[in-house]
Structures are given as structure tokens and as C-alpha cells.
């Protein structure tokens, strides 16, 4: 099998799967059970001045029977005494010396950072994660995303941590910004050994229409929280890739955001992450999900002829480009597998009402719709709505036109293939 050993900024773990700093990594007992299940590392639930959390704390968007495709929490940092947390870190690291333990930290003053870093190192932590991302509660006190949204503050506090620390320092970035790049570069300028992203997205998950209170309900009020789960994965992938492809950004990434299985993890790794952190899916399904993640990633690497995890890190980055560099003469059309089609007509409705009106009832009255290939623009909508796997495929068309981008067309008059008709 492929070697899954992960190295993120000098933090070594037997595989790239880490628990994210969250309820699943709240105590020594939990982290030890996670390591027994197969997790390679854990980022301890954020340590700082312990707080009183609220009840209730979580909300979810359910989609077609899913336990929670989108998840929201208004829980803050640890509510357990620091001496207990540090003792459990020490005990866990002593028992599991080959697993990575990263201390997530969030405090205010320079001296508090100095003290927390020293205590983390004394407890045996392999690395530090500076929590500059929490979008609720802590940011109102000048911490969390209040730091992460200000590059200069990010850089300054990171430089403090690097001054005090003898172990690798990761900066956890907030997604609640317009462009992630200045914030990743600020962490790098402050001396960070790596970054982790994304933290949760500021959100309101819904409203209880019986009581007219936002969810989750705390008495007769609520507040905005942090959005996570499978629904945020596309945002996280974009932000990871935005850092990975910029030549100015040169430090490692630990990817976070909506990872539910090995495929999700592989996508983050292919876009530049050397480790991945998981929270919501563990909360919904438990620690043992890592068994399938490990097996699936091992088999995938083997199928690609890769013997080591680092061969996949960033492999997809060269193929991520700007829209103006895409080949406008590339053409694909939809094809329906008549043997698999169940005649539900969902593709036809979607195409007529939401796309380009190229799928029509079969003139012979049979269940399988027909595609007017001369009008099909290859938008993929029919394939997305089709309930039958592999029933509709997108097939490349050899139209005789040489590749041409919009930038080429504007600069030197490259020929673009004719547009298809409009209705």
C-alpha cells in the first residue's frame, strides 16, 4: 500500500487525517479513542481563558435525507480548566508518541500568547494552531476572525508566536474575507510555518417560524454562528487552491471544510493540502469513519501509480487557471444511455426551464428523451438532475476548431467556433 505519512510544516503524522479543533477533540479520552480508531493527528479544541458555553449550540440543514449537509454551531472555545487540558495533552502524547497533537490557541495579549505557547510545549504538543478564524463570540472580544480579517494584526500576532515557539506554528485562516490571499501572505510574512483553512463561515442556519427566533434557539434569542459541513467544501477548496497556485505563497497547508470521505480528502490534497482536518462528519458519524478514509486513499494512490502521499499534494494545481485561459473551442454534448433511462423526464424539464431547450420528448412515444445535439451546449444540467448514475454522460465533440482562449481572441484575433442558436 502507499505510504500515507504526512508532513505539514514539520508536523509528522502516520496519515494525513487529523481531527479539527472542535468538540471531537475536546478531551484526552476523545483524542485517544480517535487515535485508536486510526486518526493520524488531532488539533485540540481551542485553549484560552475558559468560557461558559450556551445551550443549545448546533443547527443543521438537511437535504434529501442527509443527516446534515450544512451545519452551524455557536459553541466557543474550551470550557474546561486549562490545567486539565494540558495534563491530558501530556498524557495523550506520552501514550501515542507517533501521532500528531497540535494545540489550538486563542488569547489576547503578547504575554498571554507567551504563556500559552510555553504551556503547550511543556505538555508535549507537536505544533501550534493560532485560531484567527472563529466567527462568533470570540471575535466580539477582539479575537478569532477579528484578528484573521486584519492582515497586519494577523502578521503581528503570528510574529509573536514565532518569537516564543520552538515547535511549528500554523495560522488558522478565516473564510470571512473577500480574498484569502492577502491573509495567507500575512501569516507567511509573520513567519508562520504553515496555514490551516478554512474556519467556519459566519451564518444564520435558519429561523424557528413558530417562535420567530433564529436557530439554534437559546431561550428566546439566538445569534450568528459558524457554518461548516459538506456544504462549505467548494468554498474551502477554492480558498486552498487560491493559495496553492500563487507563486508568492510558499508554506504548507492543512485543508479543512466539509470533508466527509476519502474522495473529499484527496481533492484537498490534490489542490495543495498536506494534511486534512475533519470535524462535522465525525460529529455526525463517529471516529470510525477514518477507517474507510485510510483504505480509500491508499487504494486511490495505488491506482494512480503513486507510492507516497506527497506525490498527490498539489497535483491538480497546474490545471486550475483563470476563465480567460480556458479553451472556448472545446465542445461537449450530452448523451443518454437508453438502457439505463427510467423515463422520469427530469432532464427534459430542467433543460427546457433552466438551460438551453435541447432535450425533447421522443417522437416515437417511448420513455427516452432525445437530444438535439446541434443545440446542446454541454452545460451538464441534465447530468446533474438525472437520478440514475451514469445514465447521462458528457461526450467531447471533435468540431475541427483549434484550441483558443478568450485572451487569445482579444489579443490576436484567434477564431472561436460559432455560438449555438438561442431560443
Secondary structure, DSSP 4 states (H G I P E B T S, - for coil): --B--EEETTEEESSSEEE-SSGGGSSHHHHHHHHHHT--EEEEEEESS-----S--EEEE--TT-S-SEEEE---S--S-HHHHHHHHHHHHHH-TTSEEEEEE--SSHHHHHHHHHHHHHHT-SEEEEE----SSSGGGT-THHHHT-HHHHHHHHHHHHHH-SSEEEEEPPS-SS-SHHHHHHHHHTT-SEEEE--PEEE---EETTTTEESSPBTTB---EEEESGGGHHHHHHHHHHHHT-TT--SEEEEES---SHHHHHHHHHTTEEEEEE-HHHHHH-TTHHHHHHHHHHHHHHHTT--BGGGTTTTTGGG---GGGS-TT--EEEEE-TTT-----HHHHHHHHHS-S-EE--TT--SS-EE-TTT-----HHHHH-SSTTSEEEEE---SPPP--HHHHHHH----PPPPP--
